[in-house]
Amino acid sequence: MWRFKEGAEGKSRIEHAQWTKEHLEALVGVVPEIRSLEVGVNIKPDDAAYDAVLISTFDDLEAMQRYQKHPAHLEVAAYCKRVRDVRSSVDYEI
């Protein structure tokens, strides 16, 4: 989950969330390790809310780690690092 900085790189928090959604979801079919990937953008702004959430599935931990190191993913991650205020994550096995 991310909370983005208002005004970073001239964009609003919602614009950063939409950019992140578009670019992460575009990785499906590019990064072979992705089994499913969805980005939800918050529809109810609140100071306690995050702006976007990523829900993705992989075959195993090693596949997730390959995804995280994939050049296409690293490009999106670099943008998110520049414009985020807060990031939280949970990785778990099903």
N, C-alpha and C positions, 0 to 999 in steps of 0.2 A: 504494500500500500504506500501511496505517496501523498504528501501534502506539498504543493508547489508554492514557490515564492511569487507573490503578486507583483507584476511589473518586470520580472526578470526577463532579460532579452526583449523587452517591449511587449510582452504578452501577459494576459491575465492567467489566473490559476486554471480556469476552465479551458483556455486555449492550450495550455501545457498538457492538461489531461487529455484533451482531444488529440493532440499531436502524438502523445504517448500511445494512446489506443490505436491510432492509425498505423503507426510505425511498428509497434509490437505485433499486432495482428497480421501485418504484412510479412512477418517472419515465417508464418506457416507455409510450408512448401519450399522454403529457402533453407531452413535449419532442419535437417532430417530427423533430429532427435525429438522434435515436438510431436506429441501425440494429440494434444488439444491445447488451445490457448485462447483465453478470453480476457478482455480488459473492460471493466465496468467503470463508468464515469458517474460520480456522485450527482444525484438529481436534487438533493436537498441541502444546499449550502448551510454550514454551521461551523462555528469556530472550533468545535470539537471533532468535526468530521474530516476524513481524508478526502482527497479529490479524485483518486483513482485506485483501483485494485486490479492486480493481475492474478488470474487463476490459470495454472498450466499443469499439464501432466506429462510425465516421461516414463519410460519403461523401468528405469532404476536410477539410483543416485549418480552413477557414472554418466548416464545419458544427460542428466540435468547439468552436470559439471561441464560436459562437452558443449552444451547449449550456451552456458554462461561464458565460455571462452570463444565462441564462434564470432568471427569478425563482424558479421551483420548485427548480432546482438550487442557487441561491444560499442558499436556506433550509437545505438539507441540508448544504451546505458550511460554513455558519456554525456549525452544531452540531458538525461534525467538527473545525473549528478550535479550538473551546472545549475539547474533551475529548481531543484527540490529544496524544501525546507526541512522535511522530516520523511524518513523511510522506515517502514517496519516490514518484517517478513516472518513467515512460518513455513518451514519445509517439513513434510511428514510423509510417511508411507501408508498406503492403503492395503 
